[in-house]
Amino acid sequence: MPDSFTQRVVNVIKRIPKGRVATYGQIATMAGSPRGARQVVRILHTLTEKERLPWHRVINREGRVSLPPGGGYEMQKAMLEDEGVVFGLRDTVDMKRFQWSPRNS
């Protein structure tokens, strides 16, 4: 795959370490397209299995799991909790504590 936006997104997602989260917009920005958050969603949906992406580490900008209850929400939350990510009020992640930054990797 050439150095496309899709490949850059895949590379960014693969770098998110255990116990950390990143937002769709953060990943899009790091991959060179600050307005590409929806494309990140599409890429996760289509390539997670093939590329073995840690999809569960990607959440929305509010610090919440975007999947609906009964549609993967519980699994994603449990996977993050297993890695030490703590959910607070309204099931939000403390982004100051758990948001990944490549500078801190």
C-alpha positions in Angstrom: 0.0 0.0 0.0 1.5 3.4 -0.9 1.9 6.1 1.6 -1.7 7.1 1.5 -3.9 8.6 4.1 -5.3 5.2 4.9 -1.8 3.7 5.5 -0.8 6.7 7.6 -4.0 6.2 9.7 -3.2 2.5 10.1 0.4 3.3 11.2 -0.8 5.8 13.8 -3.4 3.5 15.3 -0.9 0.7 15.6 1.3 3.0 17.7 -1.3 3.6 20.4 0.1 1.8 23.4 -1.9 -0.3 25.9 -3.6 1.8 28.6 -3.8 4.8 26.3 -6.5 6.2 24.0 -6.6 8.5 21.0 -9.5 10.3 19.3 -10.6 9.9 15.8 -9.7 13.6 15.1 -6.3 13.2 16.8 -5.5 10.3 14.5 -6.7 12.1 11.4 -4.5 15.1 12.3 -1.5 12.9 12.9 -2.1 11.3 9.6 -2.1 14.6 7.8 -5.9 15.4 7.4 -7.2 17.3 10.4 -10.8 17.1 9.0 -10.6 13.4 8.4 -12.1 12.0 11.6 -15.0 10.3 9.7 -12.5 8.6 7.4 -10.7 7.2 10.4 -14.0 5.6 11.4 -14.3 4.1 8.0 -10.7 2.8 8.0 -11.2 1.3 11.4 -14.4 -0.4 10.3 -12.9 -1.9 7.1 -9.3 -2.7 8.2 -9.3 -3.5 11.9 -9.3 -7.3 11.3 -7.0 -7.4 8.3 -4.4 -5.0 9.9 -5.0 -6.3 13.5 -5.6 -2.7 14.7 -6.2 -1.9 18.4 -9.5 -0.4 17.6 -10.7 -0.3 21.2 -8.2 2.4 21.9 -9.9 4.9 19.7 -12.7 7.0 21.3 -14.4 10.2 20.5 -13.2 13.7 21.5 -15.5 13.8 24.5 -13.6 10.8 26.0 -16.4 8.4 25.3 -16.8 5.1 23.5 -18.8 5.9 20.3 -20.3 2.4 19.9 -23.9 2.0 21.1 -24.9 -0.2 24.0 -25.4 -3.7 22.7 -23.4 -2.8 19.6 -19.9 -3.2 20.9 -19.9 -0.5 23.7 -19.5 -3.0 26.5 -16.7 -4.9 24.8 -14.7 -1.8 24.0 -15.1 -0.4 27.6 -14.1 -3.7 29.1 -11.1 -4.0 26.9 -9.9 -0.5 27.9 -10.6 -1.2 31.6 -8.5 -4.4 31.2 -5.6 -2.2 30.1 -6.0 0.1 33.1 -8.1 2.9 31.5 -10.5 4.3 34.1 -13.9 5.6 33.2 -15.4 8.3 35.4 -18.7 10.2 35.4 -21.0 9.6 32.4 -18.6 6.8 31.3 -15.9 9.3 30.2 -12.2 8.7 30.1 -10.0 11.4 31.8 -8.2 12.5 28.6 -5.5 14.4 30.5 -4.5 11.2 32.1 -5.1 8.6 29.4 -4.8 10.3 26.0 -1.9 9.1 24.1 0.7 11.5 22.8 3.6 10.2 20.6 5.9 12.5 22.6 5.2 10.5 25.7 5.6 7.0 24.1 
